[in-house]
């Protein structure tokens, strides 16, 4: 019993793991994007995550993790994606000596979609296929009713036209209320 406890304790002490936030970026892309494309683009409401991970078996790495590949995975997770807005880049790793480990990059952000590509390919922007995200012509029973501002932020008020229920959504102080509420 003592030997088992000692072995588990030793293994736990030797196990290492780390997560480092490398960058917070306003807008970033691995694609060739013009300024006009960014002006005419739409931004997804829901955040997307892309990863590129390499495995370490015993002590042999199976490849090299690539930050650009992780970013491409996040951008390409949404049709017509061209960039990420409000992106975070994180390096994550863990290793159990002489057994197994992982090391890689995780990129998370709101995907910016090329409006021209969306129109040409007749793609509607959706969140979990529940409602259209185009804030001017969204198909959803929730309609915008107003806003309450205070020193901590703003509360966007919405009313469900089908059930009559109201919903308040907290937003950051300097942000605007979307004209359409899209429940998650």
N, C-alpha and C positions, 0 to 999 in steps of 0.2 A: 504494500500500500504506500509506504514512504517513497519507494523508488518510482512508482507511477506518479505520485504527486510532485516529486523532484523533477521528473522528465517533463511533465506538463508545465511546471513553473519555468524551467529552463527554456522550453520552446516558446512560451509566452514572452519571455524577456528578449529572446533573439528575434522575434517577429517585429518587423519594422513597417511602418506605413507613413505616408506623408501626402498632404494636399496643399499645393501652393497656388494662390491666385496670382496669375502673371500679369493680367491686364484687364482694364475696364475701358472699352472703346465706344465712342458715340456712333460711329459707322465704320464698317470694315468689310472688305470683299476680296476674294481671290479671282474674281472675274474682271474682264475689261468693261467698265461701266462709265458711261458719260454722265456729266452733271445734269444734262437734260433728262436722262433716264431716271435719275434719282428724284428730280422735281416732279415728274409725271407718274411716279411709282405709287404703289399701295403698300402699306405695312401690315403684316399679320398681327392680330390681336394676341394670339397665343404664342408663347416662347417655344423655340425649337432647340434641340440639343443634338450636337454631332460629336462623335468620339472617334479616336484612332488609338487603339491599344495594342501593345505587343506583350507577349507572354514570356516568362522566364521559367524554363523547365530545368530543374536541378540547379544549374548555374549558367545555363546556355540561353541567351536571348533568341527569340524566334524572328526578330526583325527590329526595325527602328520605328518608333512612333513619330508621326509627322503632324505638326500643328496645322499645316495647310490642308491636309486630308480631313482632319476633324472639322475644319471650317467649311470645306466643300460638302461634307456630310450634312451639316446643319443647314446650309443654304439650299442644297438640293433636296431636302426633305419636304419642301413645299414647291408645287409647280410654278415655273417661271421665276424662281428665286434668283436674285442678282447680288444681294448683299445682306448683312446683318446690322440691325440698329440696336443700340444699347447692349453690346456684346460683352461677355466676360470670357476670359480664357484661363483655364485652370490646368495645372499639371498634377496628376494623381499617380501614386505608386504604393505598392506594398510588396513585401518579400518575406517568405518563410525560408530561412537558409536551407539549401540543398533539397528543397521540396518543390516550391512553386512561388511565382510572383507575377505581378503585372505592373506595367508602367505605360502611361499614355497621357493624351491631351483630351480635354473636354471643352467644347466651345458652345456657349448658349447665348441666344439673342432672338429678337423679333426679326423675322425674315421680311426683307423688302422685295416686293414682286414687281416685275416689269409690266406696266399696264399695257403696252403694245403687244407683248407676248400673250397676255391674258385675253385680249380682244381677238387677236389673230387665231388663237387656238380654242376660242369660245369656252374659256374656263371661268367658272364662278369661284370667287374666293370664299372658302367655308371654314368654320371652326367646328371640328368634330361632326361635320355634316349636319349641324342643327340649324344654322341660319346663315344667310349671306352676310358677308362682312362689309360690303360697300355701304358706308355710313349714310349715303344719300338715298339709296333704294333698297335697304335691307328688308328681308322678309322675316318678320318676327312679330309676335303679338305685343311686345313691350314697346311703348312709345315714351319719348322724352317729355317730362312735365316741368322741369325746372332744376334750380341748383340752390343749395344753401352753403354759404361760405363762412368759415371761421378761421381762427389763427392756426389751427392744426391742419387744415386742408379744406377740401370741398366735399359735399355730399350731393351726388347726382340723383335726382328723383325720376323714377320711371313707373308707369302704370301698365298693367297687363290688360289689353282691350278685351280679352276673352273672359278672364275671371274677375277683373276689377281690383285685383290685389296690387299693392304698391311695393316698390323696392327702392332702397337707398343704397348707393354704391359709393364707398369712400375712395377719393382720388387724392393725389399729391396736390399741394397748395397751388402750384403754378401750372397745373395741367387743365385741359378743357374737358368738358363732359361730351362723350360721344352722343350723337343724336339717337342712337339705337343701343339698347342693352341686349347683350348676347350672353345668356346664362351658360355657365360651364357645366 
